[in-house]
């Protein structure tokens, strides 16, 4: 069986942290997708605050909740 990535809103550059699509100005679900999808690197099992570019910076959107093992939708690769 081949395993492949799906183009869903969860790995789209248009998705904002509040599950709002910036392209369509609509709230979306994790399983939604559309033809305007712009792929971004998905969060994976190794993604966490400890390897996020935003951790312990003023750009972190959840500074009160952030911890080394936490993961959030604003994760940015180092």
C-alpha positions as CSV (number, residue, x, y, z in Angstrom):
1,X,0.0,0.0,0.0
2,X,1.3,3.4,-1.0
3,X,1.1,6.2,1.6
4,X,0.8,9.8,0.4
5,X,0.0,13.2,1.6
6,X,-3.4,14.8,1.0
7,X,-3.9,18.4,0.1
8,X,-6.2,19.5,2.9
9,X,-6.6,22.8,4.6
10,X,-4.3,21.6,7.4
11,X,-1.3,21.8,5.1
12,X,-2.3,24.9,3.1
13,X,-0.5,28.3,3.4
14,X,-3.9,30.0,3.4
15,X,-4.9,28.5,6.7
16,X,-4.8,30.8,9.7
17,X,-4.4,29.7,13.3
18,X,-8.1,30.1,14.0
19,X,-9.0,27.7,11.2
20,X,-10.0,30.6,8.9
21,X,-9.1,30.4,5.3
22,X,-7.4,33.7,4.3
23,X,-8.1,33.1,0.6
24,X,-11.9,32.5,1.0
25,X,-12.5,34.3,4.3
26,X,-14.3,31.2,5.7
27,X,-13.9,28.9,8.7
28,X,-12.7,25.5,7.5
29,X,-12.4,22.0,8.9
30,X,-9.3,19.9,9.0
31,X,-10.6,17.6,6.2
32,X,-11.6,20.4,3.8
33,X,-9.7,21.2,0.6
34,X,-10.1,23.3,-2.5
35,X,-8.5,24.1,-5.9
36,X,-6.7,27.2,-4.4
37,X,-4.6,25.0,-2.1
38,X,-1.0,26.1,-1.7
39,X,1.0,23.4,-0.1
40,X,3.1,24.1,3.0
41,X,5.3,21.7,5.0
42,X,3.0,19.8,7.3
43,X,3.5,19.6,11.0
44,X,4.9,16.1,11.8
45,X,5.4,14.0,14.9
46,X,8.8,15.7,15.6
47,X,7.4,19.2,15.5
48,X,7.2,21.0,18.8
49,X,7.9,24.3,20.4
50,X,11.5,23.2,21.1
51,X,12.3,23.2,17.3
52,X,10.0,26.1,16.3
53,X,11.5,29.4,15.0
54,X,8.9,31.3,17.0
55,X,9.5,29.6,20.4
56,X,10.5,32.1,23.1
57,X,10.3,35.1,20.7
58,X,7.8,38.0,20.6
59,X,6.4,36.4,17.4
60,X,5.1,33.3,19.3
61,X,1.3,33.5,19.2
62,X,0.8,31.4,22.4
63,X,3.6,32.4,24.7
64,X,1.7,31.5,27.9
65,X,1.0,27.9,26.6
66,X,4.2,27.2,24.8
67,X,6.5,24.5,26.2
68,X,9.2,22.3,24.8
69,X,6.9,19.4,24.0
70,X,3.8,21.3,22.9
71,X,2.8,21.5,19.2
72,X,0.6,24.2,17.7
73,X,-0.7,25.2,14.2
74,X,1.7,28.2,14.1
75,X,4.8,26.0,14.1
76,X,7.6,27.2,11.9
77,X,10.6,25.2,10.9
78,X,14.1,26.2,12.0
